Amino acid sequence: MDIRFVIVGAPFVIAFFYTLFWLRKWGAFKLPEDNLPKKMTLKNQSAEQRYILENIFLTKN
């Protein structure tokens, strides 16, 4: 094996394992049992607030 392959390929191999290290540290490979997104609900939302939001999105130009 030629030394040029080692010189050129070594940074890519190092970057690959470094990326895997950080992905594992950030939890990218954990099972998504506990990481399911919780449904967002607004409590105490009055009918007037809903009406204002409907007016914002239903206005005609």
Phi and psi in degrees as GROMACS dihedral restraints (atoms count N, CA, C in turn):
[ dihedral_restraints ]
;  ai    aj    ak    al  type     phi  dphi    fc
    3     4     5     6     1   -78.9    20    10
    4     5     6     7     1   144.2    20    10
    6     7     8     9     1   -65.2    20    10
    7     8     9    10     1   -23.8    20    10
    9    10    11    12     1   -64.5    20    10
   10    11    12    13     1   -35.7    20    10
   12    13    14    15     1   -64.2    20    10
   13    14    15    16     1   -38.4    20    10
   15    16    17    18     1   -67.8    20    10
   16    17    18    19     1   -43.0    20    10
   18    19    20    21     1   -64.6    20    10
   19    20    21    22     1   -42.0    20    10
   21    22    23    24     1   -77.7    20    10
   22    23    24    25     1   -38.0    20    10
   24    25    26    27     1   -85.4    20    10
   25    26    27    28     1   -22.3    20    10
   27    28    29    30     1   -59.7    20    10
   28    29    30    31     1   -45.1    20    10
   30    31    32    33     1   -61.6    20    10
   31    32    33    34     1   -33.9    20    10
   33    34    35    36     1   -70.6    20    10
   34    35    36    37     1   -39.2    20    10
   36    37    38    39     1   -65.8    20    10
   37    38    39    40     1   -42.7    20    10
   39    40    41    42     1   -63.2    20    10
   40    41    42    43     1   -43.8    20    10
   42    43    44    45     1   -63.9    20    10
   43    44    45    46     1   -37.8    20    10
   45    46    47    48     1   -62.5    20    10
   46    47    48    49     1   -49.5    20    10
   48    49    50    51     1   -69.3    20    10
   49    50    51    52     1   -32.3    20    10
   51    52    53    54     1   -65.5    20    10
   52    53    54    55     1   -40.1    20    10
   54    55    56    57     1   -65.3    20    10
   55    56    57    58     1   -43.9    20    10
   57    58    59    60     1   -61.1    20    10
   58    59    60    61     1   -37.8    20    10
   60    61    62    63     1   -59.9    20    10
   61    62    63    64     1   -48.8    20    10
   63    64    65    66     1   -70.6    20    10
   64    65    66    67     1   -35.9    20    10
   66    67    68    69     1   -63.1    20    10
   67    68    69    70     1   -40.2    20    10
   69    70    71    72     1   -67.5    20    10
   70    71    72    73     1   -38.7    20    10
   72    73    74    75     1   -66.7    20    10
   73    74    75    76     1   -35.0    20    10
   75    76    77    78     1   -82.2    20    10
   76    77    78    79     1    -4.3    20    10
   78    79    80    81     1    89.1    20    10
   79    80    81    82     1    25.7    20    10
   81    82    83    84     1   -72.0    20    10
   82    83    84    85     1   -20.9    20    10
   84    85    86    87     1  -105.2    20    10
   85    86    87    88     1     8.8    20    10
   87    88    89    90     1   -79.1    20    10
   88    89    90    91     1   151.1    20    10
   90    91    92    93     1   -69.6    20    10
   91    92    93    94     1   140.5    20    10
   93    94    95    96     1   -81.6    20    10
   94    95    96    97     1    31.6    20    10
   96    97    98    99     1   -65.0    20    10
   97    98    99   100     1   -48.3    20    10
   99   100   101   102     1   -94.6    20    10
  100   101   102   103     1    -8.5    20    10
  102   103   104   105     1   -96.9    20    10
  103   104   105   106     1    17.2    20    10
  105   106   107   108     1   -68.3    20    10
  106   107   108   109     1   136.1    20    10
  108   109   110   111     1   -66.6    20    10
  109   110   111   112     1   136.7    20    10
  111   112   113   114     1   -85.4    20    10
  112   113   114   115     1   142.5    20    10
  114   115   116   117     1   -69.6    20    10
  115   116   117   118     1   128.3    20    10
  117   118   119   120     1   -84.7    20    10
  118   119   120   121     1   126.6    20    10
  120   121   122   123     1  -130.6    20    10
  121   122   123   124     1   140.8    20    10
  123   124   125   126     1   -95.7    20    10
  124   125   126   127     1   123.3    20    10
  126   127   128   129     1   -89.8    20    10
  127   128   129   130     1   151.3    20    10
  129   130   131   132     1    59.9    20    10
  130   131   132   133     1    41.4    20    10
  132   133   134   135     1   -91.8    20    10
  133   134   135   136     1   117.4    20    10
  135   136   137   138     1   -83.5    20    10
  136   137   138   139     1   166.3    20    10
  138   139   140   141     1   -66.6    20    10
  139   140   141   142     1   -31.1    20    10
  141   142   143   144     1   -65.9    20    10
  142   143   144   145     1   -39.8    20    10
  144   145   146   147     1   -64.9    20    10
  145   146   147   148     1   -40.3    20    10
  147   148   149   150     1   -64.0    20    10
  148   149   150   151     1   -39.0    20    10
  150   151   152   153     1   -64.5    20    10
  151   152   153   154     1   -39.9    20    10
  153   154   155   156     1   -64.1    20    10
  154   155   156   157     1   -43.6    20    10
  156   157   158   159     1   -64.4    20    10
  157   158   159   160     1   -38.2    20    10
  159   160   161   162     1   -65.2    20    10
  160   161   162   163     1   -37.2    20    10
  162   163   164   165     1   -66.0    20    10
  163   164   165   166     1   -34.8    20    10
  165   166   167   168     1   -65.0    20    10
  166   167   168   169     1   -44.5    20    10
  168   169   170   171     1   -87.6    20    10
  169   170   171   172     1   -15.1    20    10
  171   172   173   174     1  -107.5    20    10
  172   173   174   175     1     7.6    20    10
  174   175   176   177     1   -70.4    20    10
  175   176   177   178     1   144.2    20    10
  177   178   179   180     1  -100.5    20    10
  178   179   180   181     1   147.2    20    10
